[in-house]
Amino acid sequence: MTTSATPSAHDTAVRAPEPAVGASTKPSRLAIWLLGTVAIVWGINWPVGKATLAYLPPIWTVALRTGVGALAVLVLCLLTRRLVLPRRGDIPVILSVGGLHMTAFSVLCSVGLAHVSAGRSVVLAYTTPLWVVPGAWLLLGEAPTRRRLLGAGLGLAGLLLIFNPQTFDWHDQRAVMGNAAVLLAAFCWAGSILYVRAHKWVTPPFELVFWHALLASCLLLPMAVAIEGVPHIEWNPALVSQLLYGGLFGIALASWAMTTVNRMLPATTTSLGLLGVPVIGIVCSSVALHEPLSAALLAALALILGGIAMGMGRGGKA
């Protein structure tokens, strides 16, 4: 999942000036490849997270994966000599990303995945930009453009399609709880994005990724013990590979790649590229987990992603 357990481009973007006309296109080409890699890695992370729940409870799944990611980022920072102590001005953003995104978002998504298909979950999680629009208006004074409002309307239409009373069983408490958990996760991610947008950066984003992950690990471990107890884990190659994938690729590799992408590509290009995550997540979930691809889910995906793309277009970018 993005994600699901890592700071996104929306969360950690600190952008360098765009290259001048006539500059070499090699850095941009590299950035496009890295952006595509991140979309694939995060898309695959959703069915991987769903599969891990066969061996571990939801919170333990996130706690162990985040612990692996924190250790991997620490090693990466040491190798690149980019490990720094956070300064006082960094504390709020560490609390925001580490608490709201890497802890709350990841836990709620994992709990939701226990009751909801991976494909449906990734679509709901990526409604996050829709909630940023009213939040930015109310909290940051960013009045939405007509294009953003139309985009939000399209996205909400897709959400209504997902929860169509004729196709969604509102009497299934597990399904209701699972869907609600993922939607609440999207709200938490939106809250993190809104704070990060207003944050005055002191230390570059990548140097803080380890501290985000360390804080999340320190919160997740006692939370897992308190809520789910100490599980009896039957270690096997599948479980180990899933945790390593989520930590090494979903957190460490993706964090490094997104920092590089953020410095090379415009914000809109990056945001639109990440719309590939739910598409890849749905396809991989269908192939690996044999989840059905319903017409309603695909139509909802098209409306939600179309609405987000419209809101990020010229004249309405986030």
JOKAQUI-V921955 format. One record per residue. N is the residue number from 1. RES is the residue in one letter. SS is DSSP state (H for helix, E for strand, C for the rest). Layout:
# JOKAQUI-V921955
n & res & ss
N & RES & SS
N & RES & SS
This chain:
# JOKAQUI-V921955
n & res & ss
1 & M & C
2 & T & H
3 & T & H
4 & S & H
5 & A & H
6 & T & C
7 & P & C
8 & S & C
9 & A & H
10 & H & H
11 & D & H
12 & T & H
13 & A & C
14 & V & C
15 & R & C
16 & A & C
17 & P & C
18 & E & C
19 & P & C
20 & A & C
21 & V & C
22 & G & C
23 & A & C
24 & S & C
25 & T & C
26 & K & H
27 & P & H
28 & S & H
29 & R & H
30 & L & H
31 & A & H
32 & I & H
33 & W & H
34 & L & H
35 & L & H
36 & G & H
37 & T & H
38 & V & H
39 & A & H
40 & I & H
41 & V & H
42 & W & H
43 & G & H
44 & I & H
45 & N & H
46 & W & H
47 & P & H
48 & V & H
49 & G & H
50 & K & H
51 & A & H
52 & T & H
53 & L & C
54 & A & C
55 & Y & C
56 & L & C
57 & P & C
58 & P & H
59 & I & H
60 & W & H
61 & T & H
62 & V & H
63 & A & H
64 & L & H
65 & R & H
66 & T & H
67 & G & H
68 & V & H
69 & G & H
70 & A & H
71 & L & H
72 & A & H
73 & V & H
74 & L & H
75 & V & H
76 & L & H
77 & C & H
78 & L & H
79 & L & H
80 & T & C
81 & R & C
82 & R & C
83 & L & C
84 & V & C
85 & L & C
86 & P & C
87 & R & C
88 & R & H
89 & G & H
90 & D & H
91 & I & H
92 & P & H
93 & V & H
94 & I & H
95 & L & H
96 & S & H
97 & V & H
98 & G & H
99 & G & H
100 & L & H
101 & H & H
102 & M & H
103 & T & H
104 & A & H
105 & F & H
106 & S & H
107 & V & H
108 & L & H
109 & C & H
110 & S & H
111 & V & H
112 & G & H
113 & L & H
114 & A & C
115 & H & C
116 & V & C
117 & S & C
118 & A & H
119 & G & H
120 & R & H
121 & S & H
122 & V & H
123 & V & H
124 & L & H
125 & A & H
126 & Y & C
127 & T & C
128 & T & H
129 & P & H
130 & L & H
131 & W & H
132 & V & H
133 & V & H
134 & P & H
135 & G & H
136 & A & H
137 & W & H
138 & L & H
139 & L & H
140 & L & H
141 & G & C
142 & E & C
143 & A & C
144 & P & C
145 & T & C
146 & R & H
147 & R & H
148 & R & H
149 & L & H
150 & L & H
151 & G & H
152 & A & H
153 & G & H
154 & L & H
155 & G & H
156 & L & H
157 & A & H
158 & G & H
159 & L & H
160 & L & H
161 & L & H
162 & I & H
163 & F & C
164 & N & C
165 & P & C
166 & Q & C
167 & T & C
168 & F & C
169 & D & C
170 & W & C
171 & H & C
172 & D & C
173 & Q & H
174 & R & H
175 & A & H
176 & V & H
177 & M & H
178 & G & H
179 & N & H
180 & A & H
181 & A & H
182 & V & H
183 & L & H
184 & L & H
185 & A & H
186 & A & H
187 & F & H
188 & C & H
189 & W & H
190 & A & H
191 & G & H
192 & S & H
193 & I & H
194 & L & H
195 & Y & H
196 & V & H
197 & R & H
198 & A & H
199 & H & C
200 & K & C
201 & W & C
202 & V & C
203 & T & C
204 & P & C
205 & P & H
206 & F & H
207 & E & H
208 & L & H
209 & V & H
210 & F & H
211 & W & H
212 & H & H
213 & A & H
214 & L & H
215 & L & H
216 & A & H
217 & S & H
218 & C & H
219 & L & H
220 & L & H
221 & L & H
222 & P & H
223 & M & H
224 & A & H
225 & V & H
226 & A & H
227 & I & H
228 & E & H
229 & G & C
230 & V & C
231 & P & C
232 & H & C
233 & I & C
234 & E & C
235 & W & C
236 & N & C
237 & P & H
238 & A & H
239 & L & H
240 & V & H
241 & S & H
242 & Q & H
243 & L & H
244 & L & H
245 & Y & H
246 & G & H
247 & G & H
248 & L & H
249 & F & H
250 & G & H
251 & I & H
252 & A & H
253 & L & H
254 & A & H
255 & S & H
256 & W & H
257 & A & H
258 & M & H
259 & T & H
260 & T & H
261 & V & H
262 & N & H
263 & R & H
264 & M & H
265 & L & C
266 & P & C
267 & A & H
268 & T & H
269 & T & H
270 & T & H
271 & S & H
272 & L & H
273 & G & H
274 & L & C
275 & L & C
276 & G & H
277 & V & H
278 & P & H
279 & V & H
280 & I & H
281 & G & H
282 & I & H
283 & V & H
284 & C & H
285 & S & H
286 & S & H
287 & V & H
288 & A & H
289 & L & H
290 & H & C
291 & E & C
292 & P & C
293 & L & C
294 & S & C
295 & A & H
296 & A & H
297 & L & H
298 & L & H
299 & A & H
300 & A & H
301 & L & H
302 & A & H
303 & L & H
304 & I & H
305 & L & H
306 & G & H
307 & G & H
308 & I & H
309 & A & H
310 & M & H
311 & G & H
312 & M & H
313 & G & C
314 & R & C
315 & G & C
316 & G & C
317 & K & C
318 & A & C
